[in-house]
Amino acid sequence: MAAFSCEEVILDLQKQGVILGKKGKADVAEESRFAYKNIKEVMDNQQDLVVPVKRLKTIGVVKG
């Protein structure tokens, strides 16, 4: 996984309309949308296993 700066991740989340609620900034990079697999690609690869009924959109991230 590539390293993402705290500022890059926070700005990207804001541009996506996602609210990040967290006190410390040490692990903010884990919340980068680029740290995860592309969900469309993952679901396309499982068409024989699942029938999607809803698509959810991230609106907030809260970590304690």
PyMOL Python script that loads the backbone (N, CA, C, O; Angstrom):
from pymol import cmd

cmd.read_pdbstr("""\
ATOM      1  N   MET A   1       0.846  -1.182   0.000  1.00  0.00           N
ATOM      2  CA  MET A   1       0.000   0.000   0.000  1.00  0.00           C
ATOM      3  C   MET A   1       0.887   1.240   0.000  1.00  0.00           C
ATOM      4  O   MET A   1       1.856   1.321   0.755  1.00  0.00           O
ATOM      5  N   ALA A   2       0.560   2.170  -0.823  1.00  0.00           N
ATOM      6  CA  ALA A   2       1.291   3.430  -0.868  1.00  0.00           C
ATOM      7  C   ALA A   2       0.985   4.245   0.385  1.00  0.00           C
ATOM      8  O   ALA A   2      -0.077   4.104   0.992  1.00  0.00           O
ATOM      9  N   ALA A   3       1.918   5.086   0.751  1.00  0.00           N
ATOM     10  CA  ALA A   3       1.715   5.932   1.931  1.00  0.00           C
ATOM     11  C   ALA A   3       0.941   7.188   1.533  1.00  0.00           C
ATOM     12  O   ALA A   3       1.230   7.816   0.515  1.00  0.00           O
ATOM     13  N   PHE A   4      -0.028   7.533   2.338  1.00  0.00           N
ATOM     14  CA  PHE A   4      -0.831   8.732   2.128  1.00  0.00           C
ATOM     15  C   PHE A   4      -0.625   9.641   3.320  1.00  0.00           C
ATOM     16  O   PHE A   4      -0.668   9.191   4.465  1.00  0.00           O
ATOM     17  N   SER A   5      -0.401  10.914   3.060  1.00  0.00           N
ATOM     18  CA  SER A   5      -0.232  11.838   4.183  1.00  0.00           C
ATOM     19  C   SER A   5      -1.591  12.116   4.813  1.00  0.00           C
ATOM     20  O   SER A   5      -2.634  12.006   4.168  1.00  0.00           O
ATOM     21  N   CYS A   6      -1.548  12.470   6.062  1.00  0.00           N
ATOM     22  CA  CYS A   6      -2.760  12.801   6.808  1.00  0.00           C
ATOM     23  C   CYS A   6      -3.539  13.900   6.092  1.00  0.00           C
ATOM     24  O   CYS A   6      -4.758  13.810   5.940  1.00  0.00           O
ATOM     25  N   GLU A   7      -2.829  14.934   5.656  1.00  0.00           N
ATOM     26  CA  GLU A   7      -3.481  16.065   4.999  1.00  0.00           C
ATOM     27  C   GLU A   7      -4.144  15.648   3.684  1.00  0.00           C
ATOM     28  O   GLU A   7      -5.255  16.082   3.381  1.00  0.00           O
ATOM     29  N   GLU A   8      -3.451  14.795   2.894  1.00  0.00           N
ATOM     30  CA  GLU A   8      -4.011  14.312   1.622  1.00  0.00           C
ATOM     31  C   GLU A   8      -5.318  13.559   1.846  1.00  0.00           C
ATOM     32  O   GLU A   8      -6.301  13.769   1.136  1.00  0.00           O
ATOM     33  N   VAL A   9      -5.312  12.687   2.835  1.00  0.00           N
ATOM     34  CA  VAL A   9      -6.494  11.872   3.117  1.00  0.00           C
ATOM     35  C   VAL A   9      -7.643  12.751   3.585  1.00  0.00           C
ATOM     36  O   VAL A   9      -8.770  12.593   3.115  1.00  0.00           O
ATOM     37  N   ILE A  10      -7.382  13.663   4.494  1.00  0.00           N
ATOM     38  CA  ILE A  10      -8.431  14.534   5.016  1.00  0.00           C
ATOM     39  C   ILE A  10      -9.031  15.384   3.897  1.00  0.00           C
ATOM     40  O   ILE A  10     -10.251  15.514   3.804  1.00  0.00           O
ATOM     41  N   LEU A  11      -8.182  15.962   3.051  1.00  0.00           N
ATOM     42  CA  LEU A  11      -8.676  16.772   1.928  1.00  0.00           C
ATOM     43  C   LEU A  11      -9.495  15.934   0.949  1.00  0.00           C
ATOM     44  O   LEU A  11     -10.537  16.380   0.468  1.00  0.00           O
ATOM     45  N   ASP A  12      -9.023  14.716   0.652  1.00  0.00           N
ATOM     46  CA  ASP A  12      -9.747  13.849  -0.269  1.00  0.00           C
ATOM     47  C   ASP A  12     -11.114  13.473   0.310  1.00  0.00           C
ATOM     48  O   ASP A  12     -12.117  13.496  -0.402  1.00  0.00           O
ATOM     49  N   LEU A  13     -11.154  13.129   1.593  1.00  0.00           N
ATOM     50  CA  LEU A  13     -12.431  12.788   2.228  1.00  0.00           C
ATOM     51  C   LEU A  13     -13.388  13.976   2.178  1.00  0.00           C
ATOM     52  O   LEU A  13     -14.576  13.809   1.901  1.00  0.00           O
ATOM     53  N   GLN A  14     -12.873  15.170   2.444  1.00  0.00           N
ATOM     54  CA  GLN A  14     -13.717  16.367   2.397  1.00  0.00           C
ATOM     55  C   GLN A  14     -14.279  16.583   0.992  1.00  0.00           C
ATOM     56  O   GLN A  14     -15.453  16.917   0.837  1.00  0.00           O
ATOM     57  N   LYS A  15     -13.444  16.392  -0.029  1.00  0.00           N
ATOM     58  CA  LYS A  15     -13.898  16.545  -1.414  1.00  0.00           C
ATOM     59  C   LYS A  15     -14.990  15.544  -1.761  1.00  0.00           C
ATOM     60  O   LYS A  15     -15.853  15.822  -2.593  1.00  0.00           O
ATOM     61  N   GLN A  16     -14.950  14.370  -1.118  1.00  0.00           N
ATOM     62  CA  GLN A  16     -15.951  13.327  -1.354  1.00  0.00           C
ATOM     63  C   GLN A  16     -17.201  13.543  -0.500  1.00  0.00           C
ATOM     64  O   GLN A  16     -18.179  12.805  -0.623  1.00  0.00           O
ATOM     65  N   GLY A  17     -17.163  14.556   0.364  1.00  0.00           N
ATOM     66  CA  GLY A  17     -18.298  14.826   1.237  1.00  0.00           C
ATOM     67  C   GLY A  17     -18.358  13.907   2.444  1.00  0.00           C
ATOM     68  O   GLY A  17     -19.415  13.748   3.056  1.00  0.00           O
ATOM     69  N   VAL A  18     -17.225  13.299   2.789  1.00  0.00           N
ATOM     70  CA  VAL A  18     -17.153  12.362   3.918  1.00  0.00           C
ATOM     71  C   VAL A  18     -16.602  13.090   5.133  1.00  0.00           C
ATOM     72  O   VAL A  18     -15.595  13.793   5.048  1.00  0.00           O
ATOM     73  N   ILE A  19     -17.271  12.914   6.258  1.00  0.00           N
ATOM     74  CA  ILE A  19     -16.844  13.529   7.515  1.00  0.00           C
ATOM     75  C   ILE A  19     -15.987  12.533   8.277  1.00  0.00           C
ATOM     76  O   ILE A  19     -16.389  11.387   8.476  1.00  0.00           O
ATOM     77  N   LEU A  20     -14.808  12.966   8.705  1.00  0.00           N
ATOM     78  CA  LEU A  20     -13.901  12.124   9.477  1.00  0.00           C
ATOM     79  C   LEU A  20     -13.941  12.580  10.924  1.00  0.00           C
ATOM     80  O   LEU A  20     -13.586  13.716  11.239  1.00  0.00           O
ATOM     81  N   GLY A  21     -14.374  11.686  11.799  1.00  0.00           N
ATOM     82  CA  GLY A  21     -14.437  12.004  13.220  1.00  0.00           C
ATOM     83  C   GLY A  21     -13.431  11.165  13.972  1.00  0.00           C
ATOM     84  O   GLY A  21     -13.638   9.970  14.181  1.00  0.00           O
ATOM     85  N   LYS A  22     -12.348  11.788  14.378  1.00  0.00           N
ATOM     86  CA  LYS A  22     -11.314  11.066  15.105  1.00  0.00           C
ATOM     87  C   LYS A  22     -10.419  12.058  15.810  1.00  0.00           C
ATOM     88  O   LYS A  22     -10.190  13.163  15.318  1.00  0.00           O
ATOM     89  N   LYS A  23      -9.913  11.660  16.967  1.00  0.00           N
ATOM     90  CA  LYS A  23      -9.071  12.556  17.755  1.00  0.00           C
ATOM     91  C   LYS A  23      -7.637  12.565  17.263  1.00  0.00           C
ATOM     92  O   LYS A  23      -7.097  13.627  16.954  1.00  0.00           O
ATOM     93  N   GLY A  24      -7.007  11.391  17.183  1.00  0.00           N
ATOM     94  CA  GLY A  24      -5.611  11.309  16.759  1.00  0.00           C
ATOM     95  C   GLY A  24      -5.493  11.241  15.250  1.00  0.00           C
ATOM     96  O   GLY A  24      -6.452  10.897  14.558  1.00  0.00           O
ATOM     97  N   LYS A  25      -4.333  11.565  14.748  1.00  0.00           N
ATOM     98  CA  LYS A  25      -4.131  11.556  13.306  1.00  0.00           C
ATOM     99  C   LYS A  25      -3.132  10.484  12.873  1.00  0.00           C
ATOM    100  O   LYS A  25      -2.797  10.401  11.691  1.00  0.00           O
ATOM    101  N   ALA A  26      -2.656   9.670  13.802  1.00  0.00           N
ATOM    102  CA  ALA A  26      -1.604   8.697  13.505  1.00  0.00           C
ATOM    103  C   ALA A  26      -1.998   7.692  12.434  1.00  0.00           C
ATOM    104  O   ALA A  26      -1.155   7.292  11.632  1.00  0.00           O
ATOM    105  N   ASP A  27      -3.261   7.274  12.402  1.00  0.00           N
ATOM    106  CA  ASP A  27      -3.668   6.238  11.449  1.00  0.00           C
ATOM    107  C   ASP A  27      -4.720   6.723  10.448  1.00  0.00           C
ATOM    108  O   ASP A  27      -5.507   5.924   9.940  1.00  0.00           O
ATOM    109  N   VAL A  28      -4.736   8.008  10.168  1.00  0.00           N
ATOM    110  CA  VAL A  28      -5.690   8.579   9.208  1.00  0.00           C
ATOM    111  C   VAL A  28      -5.519   7.950   7.822  1.00  0.00           C
ATOM    112  O   VAL A  28      -6.499   7.787   7.095  1.00  0.00           O
ATOM    113  N   ALA A  29      -4.292   7.596   7.453  1.00  0.00           N
ATOM    114  CA  ALA A  29      -4.031   7.031   6.122  1.00  0.00           C
ATOM    115  C   ALA A  29      -4.858   5.777   5.871  1.00  0.00           C
ATOM    116  O   ALA A  29      -5.169   5.468   4.721  1.00  0.00           O
ATOM    117  N   GLU A  30      -5.222   5.045   6.931  1.00  0.00           N
ATOM    118  CA  GLU A  30      -6.041   3.843   6.791  1.00  0.00           C
ATOM    119  C   GLU A  30      -7.425   4.162   6.231  1.00  0.00           C
ATOM    120  O   GLU A  30      -8.097   3.273   5.708  1.00  0.00           O
ATOM    121  N   GLU A  31      -7.851   5.396   6.332  1.00  0.00           N
ATOM    122  CA  GLU A  31      -9.182   5.779   5.868  1.00  0.00           C
ATOM    123  C   GLU A  31      -9.178   6.278   4.422  1.00  0.00           C
ATOM    124  O   GLU A  31     -10.223   6.674   3.906  1.00  0.00           O
ATOM    125  N   SER A  32      -8.037   6.265   3.775  1.00  0.00           N
ATOM    126  CA  SER A  32      -7.978   6.676   2.375  1.00  0.00           C
ATOM    127  C   SER A  32      -8.790   5.713   1.519  1.00  0.00           C
ATOM    128  O   SER A  32      -8.704   4.497   1.689  1.00  0.00           O
ATOM    129  N   ARG A  33      -9.576   6.259   0.601  1.00  0.00           N
ATOM    130  CA  ARG A  33     -10.357   5.384  -0.281  1.00  0.00           C
ATOM    131  C   ARG A  33      -9.441   4.591  -1.196  1.00  0.00           C
ATOM    132  O   ARG A  33      -9.865   3.590  -1.773  1.00  0.00           O
ATOM    133  N   PHE A  34      -8.203   5.016  -1.340  1.00  0.00           N
ATOM    134  CA  PHE A  34      -7.245   4.302  -2.179  1.00  0.00           C
ATOM    135  C   PHE A  34      -6.591   3.135  -1.445  1.00  0.00           C
ATOM    136  O   PHE A  34      -5.824   2.381  -2.043  1.00  0.00           O
ATOM    137  N   ALA A  35      -6.887   2.980  -0.155  1.00  0.00           N
ATOM    138  CA  ALA A  35      -6.346   1.877   0.628  1.00  0.00           C
ATOM    139  C   ALA A  35      -7.210   0.628   0.496  1.00  0.00           C
ATOM    140  O   ALA A  35      -6.870  -0.423   1.039  1.00  0.00           O
ATOM    141  N   TYR A  36      -8.318   0.737  -0.216  1.00  0.00           N
ATOM    142  CA  TYR A  36      -9.252  -0.372  -0.361  1.00  0.00           C
ATOM    143  C   TYR A  36      -9.381  -0.785  -1.820  1.00  0.00           C
ATOM    144  O   TYR A  36      -9.091  -0.001  -2.724  1.00  0.00           O
ATOM    145  N   LYS A  37      -9.815  -2.013  -2.042  1.00  0.00           N
ATOM    146  CA  LYS A  37     -10.060  -2.483  -3.403  1.00  0.00           C
ATOM    147  C   LYS A  37     -11.268  -1.757  -3.984  1.00  0.00           C
ATOM    148  O   LYS A  37     -12.139  -1.294  -3.249  1.00  0.00           O
ATOM    149  N   ASN A  38     -11.310  -1.662  -5.306  1.00  0.00           N
ATOM    150  CA  ASN A  38     -12.434  -1.060  -6.001  1.00  0.00           C
ATOM    151  C   ASN A  38     -13.657  -1.965  -5.821  1.00  0.00           C
ATOM    152  O   ASN A  38     -13.649  -3.109  -6.275  1.00  0.00           O
ATOM    153  N   ILE A  39     -14.702  -1.463  -5.165  1.00  0.00           N
ATOM    154  CA  ILE A  39     -15.862  -2.293  -4.835  1.00  0.00           C
ATOM    155  C   ILE A  39     -16.597  -2.777  -6.077  1.00  0.00           C
ATOM    156  O   ILE A  39     -17.130  -3.886  -6.086  1.00  0.00           O
ATOM    157  N   LYS A  40     -16.634  -1.966  -7.116  1.00  0.00           N
ATOM    158  CA  LYS A  40     -17.299  -2.394  -8.352  1.00  0.00           C
ATOM    159  C   LYS A  40     -16.578  -3.598  -8.949  1.00  0.00           C
ATOM    160  O   LYS A  40     -17.212  -4.558  -9.388  1.00  0.00           O
ATOM    161  N   GLU A  41     -15.263  -3.539  -8.961  1.00  0.00           N
ATOM    162  CA  GLU A  41     -14.468  -4.655  -9.486  1.00  0.00           C
ATOM    163  C   GLU A  41     -14.662  -5.906  -8.638  1.00  0.00           C
ATOM    164  O   GLU A  41     -14.813  -7.003  -9.175  1.00  0.00           O
ATOM    165  N   VAL A  42     -14.659  -5.750  -7.323  1.00  0.00           N
ATOM    166  CA  VAL A  42     -14.861  -6.888  -6.419  1.00  0.00           C
ATOM    167  C   VAL A  42     -16.216  -7.531  -6.665  1.00  0.00           C
ATOM    168  O   VAL A  42     -16.312  -8.754  -6.765  1.00  0.00           O
ATOM    169  N   MET A  43     -17.266  -6.719  -6.763  1.00  0.00           N
ATOM    170  CA  MET A  43     -18.611  -7.264  -6.965  1.00  0.00           C
ATOM    171  C   MET A  43     -18.770  -7.874  -8.354  1.00  0.00           C
ATOM    172  O   MET A  43     -19.457  -8.883  -8.513  1.00  0.00           O
ATOM    173  N   ASP A  44     -18.141  -7.271  -9.359  1.00  0.00           N
ATOM    174  CA  ASP A  44     -18.188  -7.840 -10.711  1.00  0.00           C
ATOM    175  C   ASP A  44     -17.571  -9.234 -10.741  1.00  0.00           C
ATOM    176  O   ASP A  44     -18.026 -10.102 -11.485  1.00  0.00           O
ATOM    177  N   ASN A  45     -16.537  -9.448  -9.935  1.00  0.00           N
ATOM    178  CA  ASN A  45     -15.875 -10.757  -9.875  1.00  0.00           C
ATOM    179  C   ASN A  45     -16.682 -11.798  -9.102  1.00  0.00           C
ATOM    180  O   ASN A  45     -16.328 -12.977  -9.100  1.00  0.00           O
ATOM    181  N   GLN A  46     -17.766 -11.373  -8.443  1.00  0.00           N
ATOM    182  CA  GLN A  46     -18.578 -12.298  -7.641  1.00  0.00           C
ATOM    183  C   GLN A  46     -19.996 -12.438  -8.166  1.00  0.00           C
ATOM    184  O   GLN A  46     -20.884 -12.872  -7.431  1.00  0.00           O
ATOM    185  N   GLN A  47     -20.224 -12.082  -9.412  1.00  0.00           N
ATOM    186  CA  GLN A  47     -21.582 -12.093  -9.955  1.00  0.00           C
ATOM    187  C   GLN A  47     -22.272 -13.441  -9.816  1.00  0.00           C
ATOM    188  O   GLN A  47     -23.495 -13.494  -9.685  1.00  0.00           O
ATOM    189  N   ASP A  48     -21.515 -14.528  -9.842  1.00  0.00           N
ATOM    190  CA  ASP A  48     -22.116 -15.857  -9.715  1.00  0.00           C
ATOM    191  C   ASP A  48     -22.426 -16.220  -8.266  1.00  0.00           C
ATOM    192  O   ASP A  48     -23.051 -17.248  -8.005  1.00  0.00           O
ATOM    193  N   LEU A  49     -21.994 -15.384  -7.326  1.00  0.00           N
ATOM    194  CA  LEU A  49     -22.191 -15.684  -5.902  1.00  0.00           C
ATOM    195  C   LEU A  49     -23.214 -14.798  -5.207  1.00  0.00           C
ATOM    196  O   LEU A  49     -23.813 -15.205  -4.211  1.00  0.00           O
ATOM    197  N   VAL A  50     -23.419 -13.591  -5.724  1.00  0.00           N
ATOM    198  CA  VAL A  50     -24.254 -12.628  -5.020  1.00  0.00           C
ATOM    199  C   VAL A  50     -25.198 -11.897  -5.963  1.00  0.00           C
ATOM    200  O   VAL A  50     -24.977 -11.831  -7.172  1.00  0.00           O
ATOM    201  N   VAL A  51     -26.262 -11.348  -5.374  1.00  0.00           N
ATOM    202  CA  VAL A  51     -27.180 -10.483  -6.104  1.00  0.00           C
ATOM    203  C   VAL A  51     -27.259  -9.178  -5.314  1.00  0.00           C
ATOM    204  O   VAL A  51     -27.984  -9.102  -4.323  1.00  0.00           O
ATOM    205  N   PRO A  52     -26.523  -8.154  -5.740  1.00  0.00           N
ATOM    206  CA  PRO A  52     -26.558  -6.881  -5.010  1.00  0.00           C
ATOM    207  C   PRO A  52     -27.964  -6.279  -5.027  1.00  0.00           C
ATOM    208  O   PRO A  52     -28.648  -6.308  -6.050  1.00  0.00           O
ATOM    209  N   VAL A  53     -28.384  -5.738  -3.890  1.00  0.00           N
ATOM    210  CA  VAL A  53     -29.701  -5.110  -3.810  1.00  0.00           C
ATOM    211  C   VAL A  53     -29.606  -3.620  -3.487  1.00  0.00           C
ATOM    212  O   VAL A  53     -30.545  -2.871  -3.757  1.00  0.00           O
ATOM    213  N   LYS A  54     -28.495  -3.185  -2.918  1.00  0.00           N
ATOM    214  CA  LYS A  54     -28.291  -1.775  -2.568  1.00  0.00           C
ATOM    215  C   LYS A  54     -26.825  -1.420  -2.740  1.00  0.00           C
ATOM    216  O   LYS A  54     -25.945  -2.266  -2.590  1.00  0.00           O
ATOM    217  N   ARG A  55     -26.577  -0.163  -3.056  1.00  0.00           N
ATOM    218  CA  ARG A  55     -25.215   0.361  -3.071  1.00  0.00           C
ATOM    219  C   ARG A  55     -25.162   1.455  -2.019  1.00  0.00           C
ATOM    220  O   ARG A  55     -25.957   2.395  -2.048  1.00  0.00           O
ATOM    221  N   LEU A  56     -24.224   1.330  -1.093  1.00  0.00           N
ATOM    222  CA  LEU A  56     -24.089   2.293  -0.020  1.00  0.00           C
ATOM    223  C   LEU A  56     -22.987   3.290  -0.337  1.00  0.00           C
ATOM    224  O   LEU A  56     -22.035   2.974  -1.051  1.00  0.00           O
ATOM    225  N   LYS A  57     -23.122   4.489   0.196  1.00  0.00           N
ATOM    226  CA  LYS A  57     -22.115   5.529   0.020  1.00  0.00           C
ATOM    227  C   LYS A  57     -21.627   5.958   1.392  1.00  0.00           C
ATOM    228  O   LYS A  57     -22.426   6.196   2.298  1.00  0.00           O
ATOM    229  N   THR A  58     -20.320   6.055   1.542  1.00  0.00           N
ATOM    230  CA  THR A  58     -19.746   6.489   2.811  1.00  0.00           C
ATOM    231  C   THR A  58     -20.066   7.964   3.038  1.00  0.00           C
ATOM    232  O   THR A  58     -19.834   8.804   2.169  1.00  0.00           O
ATOM    233  N   ILE A  59     -20.602   8.263   4.215  1.00  0.00           N
ATOM    234  CA  ILE A  59     -20.882   9.658   4.544  1.00  0.00           C
ATOM    235  C   ILE A  59     -20.083  10.109   5.764  1.00  0.00           C
ATOM    236  O   ILE A  59     -19.978  11.304   6.039  1.00  0.00           O
ATOM    237  N   GLY A  60     -19.523   9.145   6.489  1.00  0.00           N
ATOM    238  CA  GLY A  60     -18.745   9.497   7.659  1.00  0.00           C
ATOM    239  C   GLY A  60     -17.882   8.351   8.124  1.00  0.00           C
ATOM    240  O   GLY A  60     -18.195   7.186   7.879  1.00  0.00           O
ATOM    241  N   VAL A  61     -16.793   8.679   8.798  1.00  0.00           N
ATOM    242  CA  VAL A  61     -15.890   7.703   9.385  1.00  0.00           C
ATOM    243  C   VAL A  61     -15.641   8.141  10.820  1.00  0.00           C
ATOM    244  O   VAL A  61     -15.190   9.259  11.072  1.00  0.00           O
ATOM    245  N   VAL A  62     -15.941   7.239  11.767  1.00  0.00           N
ATOM    246  CA  VAL A  62     -15.716   7.541  13.180  1.00  0.00           C
ATOM    247  C   VAL A  62     -14.839   6.437  13.749  1.00  0.00           C
ATOM    248  O   VAL A  62     -15.172   5.256  13.659  1.00  0.00           O
ATOM    249  N   LYS A  63     -13.721   6.832  14.333  1.00  0.00           N
ATOM    250  CA  LYS A  63     -12.833   5.866  14.965  1.00  0.00           C
ATOM    251  C   LYS A  63     -12.555   6.329  16.384  1.00  0.00           C
ATOM    252  O   LYS A  63     -12.366   7.515  16.652  1.00  0.00           O
ATOM    253  N   GLY A  64     -12.537   5.372  17.266  1.00  0.00           N
ATOM    254  CA  GLY A  64     -12.291   5.705  18.666  1.00  0.00           C
ATOM    255  C   GLY A  64     -10.880   5.477  19.087  1.00  0.00           C
ATOM    256  O   GLY A  64     -10.534   5.716  20.244  1.00  0.00           O
TER     257      GLY A  64
END
""", "prot")
cmd.dss("prot")
cmd.show_as("cartoon", "prot")
cmd.util.cbc("prot")
cmd.orient("prot")
